[in-house]
């Protein structure tokens, strides 16, 4: 420390603070937001803190300084506990006659309010999905419309609510659906639905979950106009509601004895309490077969992953793809699964 210049001493102090904050943030997935609501807000910043520590590590590495140890240690701890924020391996893609392609997509009401300045977004989404040809499709923020034709799926189950705008969740399948239902979350349009699909001799439970939204405009300029205290309070309340919603879901899932696939928009990162609880012992298909950041949500200057496909360990994850089609504020993802013989 004595040999460092004044500028480098300041940088190292900031480095230590960021490393310590990240280390504390690693504990957040194990702390229920209902009890630690203020701290839980920090989980949203974990990806940013990881990237900051990567930059600090590279800074000291290029200068061949032992100060790189602080960031290196917290990054290694994060790697061991959570896995990597960025997948360096190429996406796995194994062809099999037994493959099941599962897509998840929050379509944001098919651009009802022209958030994206393009025409015919609804038909573009349908065309994209038809081209990619998933066997099972889970959609959040779905809105029935005459221009939205999913007739190339033989089976479906949807849960629609709302008076002015009819919207909700839908599961579409090329395999027969023999049972379906909805898990109602109190005082919100968000919910979870499920469908039991039959492929060959196997019955598979597919869940489509949409947890409470933060309802924060991610435009950087608009965020600057929001008071910090108001944003924090909104996030605290949302995370507590998400915990309650995840408990309703997990109670229902516990009663299911079928092989399970969980899709959904969790409105939270992979460093959150609800992610850890819902994932449980399931495979995160992105971590098993994806690459890059696996971005699923549009946030300027920063890759955010809040949409997921989980699968029982009885499935082999043969592929994963995060798409770049900008037809919503979310990006579609698709996992390729096969049942272990």
N, C-alpha and C positions, 0 to 999 in steps of 0.2 A: 504493500500500500504506500510505503514511504517513497518508493521509486516512481510512483505514478505522477503524472502532471496534474495540475489542478483540475483541468477539464476531465481527465480520465477518472479522477477521484469522485467527481460529481456523477459521472456516468455510472461508476461502480456502485455508488450509494443507491442510485435509482434502480440499478440492476438487482441489488439485494432486496429492495422493497418489492419489486415486481415478482421476484422469485418466491419470496415469503407469502405474498398474496396468492400466488398460484398454488403453492403448497397447501394453504388453508382451504382454497377452493376445491381441492381434491376430496375434501371430506364432505362436501355439500350433497352429493348423491346419497349419502347415508343419513342425512338429517332431514326429517319431514318438514316441509314448508310451514305446516300448521303450527309447529313449535318454534321453528327458526325462520320465520318469514322474511326478516330483514336480510339475513345472511344468504338466503336462497336466491336473492336477486343476482348475487355474484356469479351464479352458475352460467348466466348468459354471456359473461365476459371471459369464460375459460378459454375458448378458441383464440381470442385476441391475446390473452396473457401467454398462451403457448407460443404464438407467433412472435411476440415481443421477446420471449426468452430465447427463441431460436436466433433472432437477430443479435441479441446480446452475446450469445455463444459464438456466433460467427465473427462478431466484432473483436472479441478477445482472442479468438483462434487466429485471425489474420495478423494479430499483433504478438502472437506467441506468448500470451500472458496466462498465468495460472488462475486469474480471475474468472476464466471460463468455467471453472468447476461448479460454481453456484448454480448457473442455469443448466449445466449438463446434468447435475444431480436431480433437479426437479423434473427435467424432461424425461430422464430415465425412470423415475418413480411413476410419472404419468403413463409412460409406455407400458410398464409392468401392470399397472392397475386398470387402465382403460383401453390400452391399445393406441395406435397412432391416429392423430388428427388427419394425417395425410397418408394415403396408401401408395407406397412406391412401386409395388408390383403391378404388372399389367392385369387387366381384367381377365378373370378366368372365363373360358367359354368352352364347355364340353358338350358336344352333341350327343343326344341319346333319344331313342324311340320312346323312352319313358319320361321325358322332360315335361314339366308343367311350367308355363310362363305366366308369372303373376306380376301385374302392373298396379302401381298406386299413383293417383294423380288428384291433386286439389285443383279444380278447374276454375275456381273463383267466379261461379255463376255464368260461365261462358262469356266473360267480359261484358256483362249486362250494362254496366255504366260507362263503357268505352274507356276503361283505364288504359288500355293499350290502343294506340291510334292506328289500328288496322281494321279492315272490314272482314266480315265473315269468319271471325275467330272461332265461333261455334263449329262451323263446318270444317275448318282447318284442324281443330282438335279431333273431331270424329275421323277425318281422313288420316291423320297421323296414327291414331289408335288402330284403325283398320289395317294400315300398312305394317305396323309392328306386330299385330295379331297375337295379343296375349290370350291365354286360355281363361284367365280369371282377371277381372278388372275391378278395383275398388276406387270409387270417386268420392271426394269430399266437396262440399259447396256445389252440389249438383242441382241443376234447375231444369225441370221438364220443359221441353220446347218442341214445337212441330219441326223445327230445323235440325234438331238433334236426333239422328236416327241410328240407334244401336241394334238394329234388327239382325245384324250378323252374329250377335250373341243370342243363343236360343233360350237362355234362362236368366232371370234377374230377380232381385229383391231390393226394394227401395223403401226408404222412410222419409216422407216429405211432410214438412210443416210450414207454418207461416201464413199470414192472411194476405198481406199485400204482395209479397214475393214468396212463391212456393219454392222451397229449397230444402236440401238435406243430403243424405248419403245414399249410395247405391252400390250393390255388388252385382256384377254381370258375369255370367259363366257359360262356357261351351259345354260344361258337364251338367248333368241333372242336379237340381236343387231339391232335396227331399224334406228340408226343414229350414225355417228361418225365423228371425225375431229381432226385436230392438230393445236396447237397454237405455232407459230414459234417464238423462241427467237433469236434476231439478233446476228450474229457473234459467233455462238457456235453450237455444236452438241446437247446441252441440249434443251429440249422442254417439252411441256405438251400435252397430248392427252386426248380425252374423248370418251366415248361410252354411248349411251342411251340404257339401257337394259330393257326388259319387263319381269316382274314376276307377273303372274296372271293379275290383273287389274291395276297394278302399273307400271309406267315408272320411272326408276331410272337413274340419270346421274352419271356416274363413271368417275372421273378424275384420271389420272396417271401423276404425276409431277416429273420432275428431274431438280432441280435447280443447278446452277453453282457449280462445284466442286472446293475445295481449291487447289487441285493438290499438296498437301504436303505429302511426305512420312512419315507415322506415326511411322516408326521404330525409337526408341529412339536414337540409335547410329547415324543414318543418320540425325536425327533432330539436333544433336549436331554439325554437320558439316555445317549446314546452318547458315548464319548470321541472327541475330535477326531482323535487319532493313529490310532485304529482306523478311523474313517471314511475318513481320507486313504489309509491303506494299502489298504483295500478298493477305493477308487476307482482308485488306481494300478494294482492288479492287474487290475481289470476293463478298464481302458483298454488295457493291454498285450495282454490276450486279444482285445479287440475289434480291435486292429491286426492280430493274427495271423489272425483270422477274415476280416477284410476282404481280406487278401492271398490267402487261399484262394479267396475269391469272385472277386477281380479276375483271378486266373490263369485261372479257368474262363470268365469273361466274355470274356476276350481271344480265346478260341477260337471265339466265336459271331459269325456274320456276318449274323444276322437283325436287323431293327429291334427295339429293346429298350425295355421298360418295367420299371422297378425299383420295387417296393413294399417297405415294411418298417418294422419297429420297430428303430431303431439304438441305442436306449438312450443317446443322446448328442445334443447340440445341433448347430445349424447352424454353430457356431464350433469344431467339433472336427476332429481329423485324419481320422477315419474318414468323416465327412460329406464333406469335401473330396475325399478319394481316391475314394470310391464315386461321388459325383456326377460328377467329371471334367468332361467337356464337355456333359453332359446338362442338360436343363431341370429346375429345381426347380419343379414345377407351382404350388406356393403362391406363389412369387415372380413367376411369369408371370401368374397370373390370380386370386390370392386377395386377401383384405383382412383388416385387423385384425392380431392376433398369430398367428393360425393355430394356436391352442393345440390340442395333441393329447394332453396328459397332465395328470392331476389333481394339482396341487401347490398347496396352500393359499396364497392371497394373491399368487400369481405365475404368469403364463402360461408354459407350457413346451411347446416343439415338438420332439419326438424321433421322430415317425413321418412318413414321407415317401413321395411318389410322384414318381419321376424319369422323364423320357421322352427318347428320342432326338430330335435336332433335326429329323428328318424328320416329326415330329408337330407339329401346331399345337395349342397349349393353348387350348381354347375356354372353359374354365371350371374353377373350383376351389371346393370348399365344405368347411369344417370344421364339423362338427355339434356340437350341445350335448347329445345324448342321453347321460345318465349311467347306462349299463348296465355299465360297466367302469371301471378306473382310467385307461383310454385312451379317447379320443374318436375316432369314425370320421372319415375324410376321403375325398373323392371328387374325381377329376380327370376332365374331359371333354376327350378328345383326338380329333383327326382327322388322317388322313395327308395330307401335302402332295402335291398332284397334280404 
